[in-house]
Amino acid sequence: MPNYLYAVTAVKENQPVGSFLIASNPDEAAAKATAVLGNGTLSHIVPFCEARLSTMQRNKLLDKCPKNDQIAFLAGTVLEIVESQLVLVQELREKVSKLQEIIEARCLIRFLFTVVERTGAVQRHSVYSSDLETAEAEAKRIALSEYGEGSKVFAVREASKEAA
């Protein structure tokens, strides 16, 4: 369940007070506000926006929250980022493994090649192919699609011979 930024207004010692709080639901926001206000009377608890890092930074809302909420929010955000990166790394591992299976099943060879752009910049690439002729054709196709007319392909060679 996502966290929300709640705008809370209250009356404490006959004075209006307000704050922003980060909570997962209105009850949690009320509990946090009551803990801060003590015997104050809550007037409004309004969900302001979903508490996402981009929203909070763009609108400079995080600074308006109590320090404990800021720390908890940032720690939770870092944890979410790390968890999502772990998922992406696992997906990448699975795809690399699948690619390796395809390469081995089709007996593909890795070929390295160099492209010189029209500007003179040198780019290095690799392509998997069953033979040199097909690799050269693919290298030319990549050079044309990536760098346009006038780019030149040089030195298409097997990667395994590179190490020797």
C-alpha positions in Angstrom: 0.0 0.0 0.0 1.5 3.4 -1.0 2.2 6.1 1.5 0.4 9.4 1.2 1.2 12.9 2.3 -1.6 14.0 4.6 -2.4 17.7 5.4 -3.5 17.8 9.1 -5.1 20.7 10.8 -5.9 20.9 14.5 -6.5 23.2 17.4 -4.1 23.1 20.3 -4.3 25.4 23.2 -6.9 27.4 21.3 -4.5 28.0 18.4 -4.8 26.6 14.9 -1.9 24.4 14.0 -1.1 22.2 11.0 1.4 19.8 9.6 2.1 17.5 6.8 2.5 13.8 7.8 3.4 10.7 5.8 1.2 7.8 6.5 -0.3 4.8 4.8 -3.9 5.6 5.8 -6.0 8.3 7.6 -6.0 6.3 10.8 -2.2 6.2 10.9 -2.1 10.0 10.1 -4.5 10.6 13.0 -2.4 8.6 15.3 0.8 10.4 14.3 -0.9 13.8 14.7 -2.3 12.9 18.1 1.1 11.8 19.3 2.5 15.2 18.3 -0.4 17.3 19.5 -1.2 15.5 22.7 -4.6 16.8 23.9 -5.2 18.9 20.8 -8.3 18.5 18.7 -7.9 17.3 15.1 -9.9 19.4 12.6 -9.0 17.9 9.2 -7.0 15.0 7.8 -6.8 15.4 4.0 -4.8 13.2 1.7 -2.7 15.6 -0.2 -0.8 13.4 -2.7 0.9 10.0 -3.0 4.2 10.2 -1.2 6.6 9.4 -4.0 10.2 10.7 -4.0 9.8 12.6 -7.3 6.6 14.3 -6.1 8.0 15.2 -2.7 11.2 16.6 -4.2 9.5 18.5 -7.1 7.1 20.2 -4.8 9.6 20.6 -1.9 7.1 18.9 0.4 9.5 16.6 2.3 11.0 19.5 4.2 7.6 20.3 5.5 7.3 16.9 7.3 8.6 16.0 10.7 12.2 14.7 10.8 11.1 11.2 11.8 8.7 11.0 8.8 11.5 12.3 6.5 14.0 9.6 7.7 11.4 6.8 7.5 10.3 8.0 4.1 13.8 8.2 2.7 14.8 4.9 4.2 11.7 3.3 2.7 12.4 4.9 -0.7 16.0 3.6 -0.7 14.8 0.1 0.2 12.2 0.2 -2.6 15.0 1.3 -5.1 17.3 -1.5 -3.9 14.6 -4.1 -4.1 13.6 -3.0 -7.6 17.3 -3.1 -8.7 17.5 -6.6 -7.3 14.5 -7.6 -9.4 16.1 -6.0 -12.5 19.4 -7.8 -11.9 17.6 -11.1 -11.6 15.7 -10.5 -14.8 18.9 -9.6 -16.5 20.6 -12.8 -15.3 17.7 -14.8 -16.7 17.8 -13.1 -20.1 21.6 -13.5 -20.3 21.2 -17.2 -19.4 18.6 -17.6 -22.1 20.8 -15.7 -24.6 23.7 -18.1 -23.8 21.4 -21.1 -24.4 20.4 -19.7 -27.8 24.1 -18.9 -28.7 25.1 -22.5 -27.8 22.1 -24.2 -29.4 22.7 -22.3 -32.7 26.5 -22.6 -32.6 26.9 -18.8 -32.9 30.3 -17.1 -32.8 30.9 -13.7 -31.4 32.5 -11.3 -33.9 34.0 -7.9 -33.0 34.0 -5.0 -35.3 34.9 -1.3 -35.4 32.8 1.5 -37.0 34.3 4.8 -37.9 31.5 7.5 -37.9 31.4 10.3 -40.5 32.8 12.6 -37.7 35.8 10.3 -37.3 34.7 8.9 -33.9 35.5 5.2 -33.5 32.9 2.9 -32.0 33.4 -0.8 -31.1 30.6 -3.4 -31.3 30.1 -7.1 -31.3 27.6 -9.3 -33.1 26.8 -13.0 -32.9 26.6 -14.9 -36.2 27.2 -18.4 -37.6 29.9 -17.2 -40.1 32.1 -14.2 -41.0 30.1 -13.3 -44.1 26.8 -12.9 -42.2 28.7 -11.1 -39.4 30.0 -8.6 -41.9 26.6 -8.0 -43.4 25.1 -7.5 -39.9 28.0 -5.1 -38.9 27.2 -3.0 -42.0 23.5 -2.9 -41.1 24.3 -1.8 -37.6 26.7 0.9 -38.8 24.1 2.2 -41.2 21.2 2.2 -38.7 23.2 3.6 -35.8 25.6 6.1 -37.5 24.0 6.7 -40.9 25.4 7.0 -44.4 29.2 7.5 -44.6 30.1 5.4 -41.6 32.6 2.6 -42.3 33.0 -0.9 -40.9 36.5 -2.2 -40.2 38.1 -5.3 -38.8 35.3 -7.8 -38.4 37.0 -10.7 -36.6 36.2 -13.5 -34.3 36.3 -12.6 -30.6 37.9 -15.9 -29.7 40.9 -15.1 -32.0 41.2 -11.7 -30.2 42.2 -13.4 -26.9 44.8 -15.7 -28.6 
